[in-house]
């Protein structure tokens, strides 16, 4: 196959593999001349095959060589490094709230708005519609095509931010074995990966087999300076100590008070002024009040961060088989099957138990407990207590098995001197997940263990009272010093939770494409198709978790299903060609009708064009409609508990507590002297001590979106090997499914001068008599709007070969000019560009520059990854935060001269380098590193769990060796 020498494609051969609905494209270098003889191919973003690989929509292609030289061991790592992946994506650095999966977040719009395909077919997703990219073995991937545009008219739901299409290796002949080992610079975080791939071809078909194994070891937060404390540079500690603490409410005079002294609850809260905290001395008898000392943060607070993982461990095993068999010269059977297993783990500090009327509205340590220091005295009473069970850390394990099968027929035929291709197939994909969690407490047993108890005549402490022993109960002393609770007691009050999840996706598809009629610019083409898809899934929590009898987050079961029928039509209309000012002018149109069993029908259309005024320049543009159907989690999520971080604006110590805020709080029944109580003690901002409620909403409808792109590709004939593409994009999302945050709800109720006071309703949150928020109801709604706009720049240059080797440069950049959202149509827009919020780095510029040099059997690849600086709010920060470098501009003023202190989060530039050598016995050895100069992530005070965001590289640099043996 040859290209005319006056085109950019002068040095490119299209290696065609017929894959039915997907097709495959691989560009290889060649120096050829002669007549044009091009086969038709299909690229991501269209179902119509074409001889022109320069598409109307911007597509980033990551080749097999690029994958090899990236130094990563998983698809998730690969995709999270591309410039279009903006903002948070689930990855192995997410410990608290992580699940071992890895996703992609195109345009920063969320994983659920990025469609993931494998060979052009939808991949199995989780209940929340996100896709774990690590279920796809990287050894089986030939290339990745990233469509940076909406494509709901072609692929259906979810393709708002873009499409990631992983194309597997086909027509591979031979075998190869790969060994990979690496570790972090400090010597931890070891990674190892092994895979074996074998392929064979014949005149009638081909088959590919790939087996993979990888293991990633953990990095502990305590092993990096930036993460060994909850906030870098501060001695921040949890007030729930590893030793027993008595929380004693006091009145204004400092006298101890307790509920039994008052005739009603309101009088108790009216008298309540503060709380004294007394900590048991190490190893002392907790029944003697003389053995306690006043709590101090420095001496008694617990550093929970040091027990966390900074990089979570995982282990993956995968088998992948695909094949094709030509039944006749024009009909082919194609099939693929995958099995993938992932075992992953997260770790948190032992559970912080806080019990008692003041702390959580419960009994606490019973007044008749053997361990209650007031037992038998005139002041005998139930005690509020706190203790972190550090004897058993919280360990979360996932065992996830993914099964995938596709089988179908595809073929070609001619009719009326026109060429047609078709395919029909069935897809079955399922994920089964079993979770185990050790470290939460069985509250039924805990209540019994801290209930009435006594020392029997045999010298053994027993639950109950003389003559009324509680069988099977093992008493426990929650006021004991750290490390004193034995294994028998732990086994009684703790339990291992077993949760089960499943997501099942089944679909039947049929597609037909071909020629229609001749136009001045060429043959008009069409594609049409039908899809029937069924999605179902469930989350079946442990019985104790579902019943709410645990110290952790309770949740009810989630279960649901929906089905849909889709039909689409796509047209390609080449209007002009080979004319002055119009070497090519082609229009395209597509529409897709979707009928969902839950919310009804939706139709989404697309129009586009590409125009070549000269051979070297192509101008392209698109307008499209898109949608995202609500996920099973959005629709059917069972109510669950969540202990979130929030700031109560009615806390009188808040820096934004103005007279207007105070008036609204007082009108809502909150005392003007109220101070928020959190897991860290009294003071504005922190983790709630009461569980808030998350849930689903079966009445949700689809999100709707409008996408715009306009750009050009310039490939000058006078500079062979060079091309540049610049594309503008804009995406508007309406009816976005979002859950109003606690901060937004409270801001609308108390802070915003023109806020929506309906958010003060008890359907959103409730307070107790002391003014504490004891529950918030956080449910998804079709209320929000989002708008993003920006530019993508792609520059490629492969220099002519020289005596010093071959050089190539690839530069991909994503610039975000607008990223704004609002909670509803009446709310103000909030800008996210250049702003950091928890888990959401709003980078304005993300840029990757790769330089590749090859000389004979030697090669070096050097990639620079740049992420621009950010700014975060540091309202409420203390002098200690300033000293730690977490509030660089504390005196900044915002709108109307209001205080708006900000912290500057510096930009980062990572360097990844790999050197390789092709050995004489058909093998390659490579040595490389990611972040080779050990650039630390920038400090971010609003980051969760650590003082840097998960989206940056793990501190310490990473170095690896790879050996590939081909047979």
MIKE-108057 format. One record per residue (C-alpha): x, y, z. Coordinates in steps of 0.05 Angstrom, whole numbers, plus 5000, padded with zeros to 4 digits. Layout:
XYZ;...
REM end
This chain:
500050005000;503050664978;501951394991;503351964942;509752324962;506353004965;502252815026;503952785100;502552045097;508651965052;512151605110;506151225138;503350535122;496550335147;496949615171;489749385167;486448875212;479048745199;475548785265;468348885245;465449455284;472149725307;477549635255;484849755273;489950255250;497450215260;502150735231;509150495211;514750855177;516350715105;519451055046;514950874988;512851154922;507950964869;500450954859;495451044915;492450384939;488750495004;484250025044;478650295086;479450315161;475250535220;477650985275;474651165342;469051665336;465751385273;462750725250;464150885177;470550615146;474751115108;481451145072;483051795108;485851725178;485552475191;478852505227;473853055240;474752965314;481253015354;484052325369;490352175409;493551515390;498251175440;502250655403;505049995428;512050285428;509750875470;506450405519;512849995524;517250605537;512650925588;515250475644;508350325671;505349645687;497949795680;493050145634;490750585692;497750875702;498450985628;491951375620;492651795682;499052105653;495852375589;494653125586;487153065575;486352695641;485053305684;483253265757;482152675803;482151955780;481651365826;488551055834;492950655881;494651275924;487451325948;487550956014;481751236055;475851136008;479850755956;478050065929;484149875888;481250075822;484150565772;480251035726;480851595676;477752295679;477752635611;476653385614;476053335690;468653155682;469052515722;470251785707;462851655695;462852155637;468651815602;466651215560;471550635559;471450145501;475549535485;475849395410;470149885401;465549545450;463249805517;467249525576;464249285641;463449845693;462449885767;455750045799;457550785796;458950735720;466550815729;471150315695;477149985728;482350045673;486749535707;481848975689;484949035619;491948715616;496849215586;500648645553;494748515507;493949245485;496449435415;494650175421;489950655454;485551155417;483051735459;477352115426;477352815457;470252985438;463152765455;460552155419;453751965447;450751955377;455651405359;456651015424;450851215470;451151405543;457251665581;461251935521;461052665544;468252805565;470852335511;472151615494;478051155510;478450575461;483550025477;485349625415;488248935430;493848605391;491548245329;495147845275;500947775323;505747225302;510646925351;511546955426;514647415477;515847395552;516648015594;519648115663;519048785700;521648975769;521949655802;521650035867;521150725897;527551115910;527450995986;527150245973;519650115984;513750065937;516649475899;513049295834;513848665794;510248445731;510847825687;507147675623;507347195566;504047315499;503546835440;500146905373;499346495310;496346625242;494046185185;490546285119;483846225153;484746595218;488946775278;489246695353;492547075410;493746855481;496447305537;497547145610;499647675660;501447735734;503348365772;504448545845;505049235875;507549305946;505349845994;508650496016;506950716086;505051446100;509851456159;515651326112;515152006078;516052666113;510352986074;505252466098;507352206166;502952736199;495752906180;498253596159;505453706140;509054176187;503754126241;502953676301;495553566285;492752986324;486052626334;482952766402;481052026406;487251776441;490151076439;488951066515;482351146549;479651856557;473852086601;469952646568;466753036624;461653576606;461954176652;457854796665;460255516663;463255456733;467154836713;462854356752;461553666724;454553546698;450952946670;444052826641;441152476702;441853126742;436653466699;429253356689;429653436613;434853446558;433954196542;436054386613;442253956607;444354296543;442754986571;447654856628;452954546584;458855006573;464954576557;467953896564;474053676605;478153096579;482152646626;486952116601;489051486638;496451466656;500250936618;499450256652;495550536711;489050276742;483450646707;478750546766;482651056807;481251766787;487951976814;491151596756;488552086703;491652716675;488753286634;488653156559;493753516516;494153476441;501653416440;501952876493;495552486483;492952616413;493752046364;497452106298;492751686255;496451876190;502451446207;498250806204;495650956134;498150706067;500851236022;500950755963;496350165970;498449445952;495149015899;496048375861;493148225792;492547595749;489847595679;488447125621;486347395553;484647005490;482147245423;481446945356;478446995287;476546455237;474446575165;468346155154;468146365081;471946885042;466947415064;464547175133;468947145195;467546905265;471047325318;471447205392;475047455454;474947245527;478247525589;479047335662;482147835710;483047795785;485248355830;486748315903;487848985936;488249276006;487649926045;489550066117;487250576168;488750696241;484850306293;477650526300;476551146344;470750966390;467051536423;461051336465;456551696514;450752176516;454952796502;459052466447;453852076408;447452016446;448951316473;450051036542;457651026544;461150636600;455650376645;455450646715;455449926740;461449716699;467149426740;471749916702;467750546717;471750956768;465251246796;462050566808;459250516878;460251256894;455151806904;456952066834;455951396799;453851526728;454751296657;461151596628;462751906561;469151586538;473751576478;478951066458;482350876393;483050126386;490150136360;491049406379;487549246312;488349706252;482649746202;484349316141;480149316078;481148766026;478048685957;477948065915;475248265847;474147785789;472348045720;469647595665;468647825593;466447465530;464847695461;462847265402;460247485335;460247455260;462647985212;463148025138;463448425074;459348405010;458148794947;451449014921;449849464862;457349604853;457749844925;461749564983;458549395049;460949115116;456848845173;457648525242;453148225294;455247975362;453747835435;457648115494;457547855565;461548215620;461148105695;464948345755;464347975822;467448305882;468248035952;470548526006;473148366075;474048886129;477248766197;477549296251;470449556260;466849396324;460549006335;456649526374;451949006404;457848646435;461349306453;455149536490;454948876528;462348896542;461949606571;455449466607;454649236680;460348776702;463548526766;469248116793;466647426811;469147016870;473946646824;477547296810;474847346738;471347976714;464647786683;458948146649;452548256687;451648206762;452447666815;447147146801;445647446732;451847326690;451147486616;453346846581;458446916526;459947636542;467247856553;467848516591;472549046564;475749656595;475250246546;479050686595;485250256594;491950496568;494350356497;495849626480;492449326541;486349006506;487948276493;486247856433;480347506466;477148176481;478548426411;475447806380;469147926421;468048666406;470548646334;468248276273;470348146201;465348436151;463948056087;460848476031;459048245960;458248645897;456548475826;455748855761;453048485700;452648765630;449848395570;448748665500;447048455429;449448915373;448448915298;451549415250;451549535176;455950035138;457650175067;456950625005;450751014986;451751444924;456951834888;458052574906;462853074874;467752934930;467152184931;462451624952;457551795008;457851305064;453151075119;452950655181;446950425220;446149965278;442149695336;443949525407;440049185462;443549235529;441849025600;445349275662;444348995731;448148995796;448048955871;451849135934;450148645989;453348886054;454848456114;448648336157;451548726216;453249306171;446349316140;443149296209;447449876233;450549476290;457749676274;462250246293;463450376219;458950656165;452350296161;449150196094;443149846065;443449386005;443649665935;440349275879;437549485812;437249375738;435249715674;435149565600;435449965537;434649935462;439050385418;438750525344;443550985306;444751255237;451151595213;452551925146;458952165113;458052645055;464252835015;461753444978;468153684942;475153444927;481253624886;478854334873;482554994886;480755194957;477354524968;482053944963;476953615009;470253835038;466353315076;460353365121;457952845171;451652735211;449452225261;443552105307;442051585360;435451415391;435551085460;429750785498;431250645572;426850235617;427650715676;427451435651;424651375580;427251605513;432752075489;435352255421;442352545409;445152805344;451753045315;454053465256;461253565234;465653775177;472753735153;475554195099;482354195066;483354845029;490254585011;493253895019;497454105078;491854395120;485454095147;480254495186;475254095226;469354215272;463653865307;457253995344;454153435382;449053265435;450652785491;447752465552;449552045613;444451555640;444151515716;448150935743;445550375787;448850725847;445551385828;438751055823;438450505874;443850615926;441650395994;442350906049;449250896079;453151276133;458851736118;463352106167;465152706125;469353316138;465553966141;465354656174;459254886210;458355636197;454455696262;460855546301;462356196336;469856106328;469456106251;473056686219;467056816174;462156846232;459157526217;453157866250;448757646191;450956926197;449856946272;442857216263;440956656215;443956136261;440256406322;433856416281;435055686268;435655526342;443255536349;446355886408;450856476391;456256156434;455855476399;462455156378;462754576329;464753906357;468753436310;473052826314;478853296332;475053626390;471754306396;472954796340;470754986270;471954466215;473453726218;470553036212;463552946239;462552496299;455452326275;454151916212;451152296154;446651946105;448151806032;443151475986;440351395916;434651715878;430451265831;427151885800;433552135768;433652295694;439552325646;444652865645;444753245579;450753565544;452553975484;459553915455;463154375407;469954295375;473654705322;480754635301;485954495248;491454005230;497354285192;502253805159;507054205115;509653825055;516054235059;517553945128;516653195124;515052855189;512053475222;504753605239;501154055288;493954035311;490354555352;483154435374;478354865413;472854515453;466954705495;462354255535;455954465569;452553985617;445554095644;441353675693;447953425720;447252885772;450553155835;449853095909;449753765944;455553795991;454853936065;458654596056;454054816000;447754636039;450055026100;452655606058;445755676026;442355636093;446656106134;452156466096;450156676025;446557356029;441657125975;442156385991;436655885979;433855806049;429955186030;436554826045;435154966119;429554456116;430153826158;430153426094;437253666086;439953666158;437953636230;440953906295;440253666366;438754086427;446054296433;446054556362;450353996335;448753736266;447053006279;445252816207;445353076136;441652756079;446052766018;442152495958;443552585883;439153055842;438853295770;440354015790;447454205773;450554515712;457754475687;461454825632;468554705609;472355025552;479554995529;484654805476;488654185458;495354255424;498953675392;505653735357;509353155325;516053185291;520252605267;526852855240;530252525180;535151985201;542152235215;548851925229;547452065302;540951675301;533451795294;529952335334;522552445346;518752945388;511552895413;508453465451;501253425477;498253975518;491354125546;489554835566;483154965605;480455675598;473755555632;471355045683;465455275722;459654955756;453555125797;449154725842;442754935806;440355435754;439355975807;446055905841;452256295824;457555995779;463855745815;470355755778;475055155783;480555355735;487055425773;483355255838;484654675884;479054365924;479553695960;480953145909;480053635852;486253965822;483654455769;490054505729;489855045676;495454725636;497453995631;503053855582;507253245563;513553285519;516852635497;523552595461;525651935432;532651775405;534651125370;541450935344;542050225320;540249765379;540450335429;534650775447;532851305499;526051605514;525352225558;518552495578;517153135616;510353195650;508153895670;502154085713;500854825726;500355175793;493955215834;490855655887;486955415947;482955766001;486055786070;480356106107;480455886180;487855716178;491955876240;498856186249;501555476250;498955366180;502455996157;508955766189;508255096154;507555426087;500155276079;497555986071;502156396028;497657006021;493757066087;491857806076;488757736008;481958065999;476357805955;469958105929;467258705967;473658726007;472058086044;477857676071;479957146021;486556856044;489756405992;495255885988;499455805926;500655085904;506755075860;507054765791;510754105780;515153835726;516553095727;522052755686;521352035663;527251705628;528351025597;534450735563;534250075525;538449605484;536549065435;540648455451;543247975397;538747405417;532347765399;531248085467;530948785496;533249035563;531049715590;532750115652;528750725670;525451165721;519351585732;520252245768;527752095766;529552755801;524952575860;520653195854;516153235915;508753385905;506754095923;503554215991;496054285992;492654436058;485754226034;488153546010;484952956045;488952486090;495752746066;498253446051;498453315976;493453085925;492952375899;493752615828;501152765838;506552245838;508251865902;514252215934;521051895926;521951755851;521251065820;526250635782;525349995742;528449475697;524749105640;527048505601;523248255539;525047595505;521947455437;521346775406;
REM end
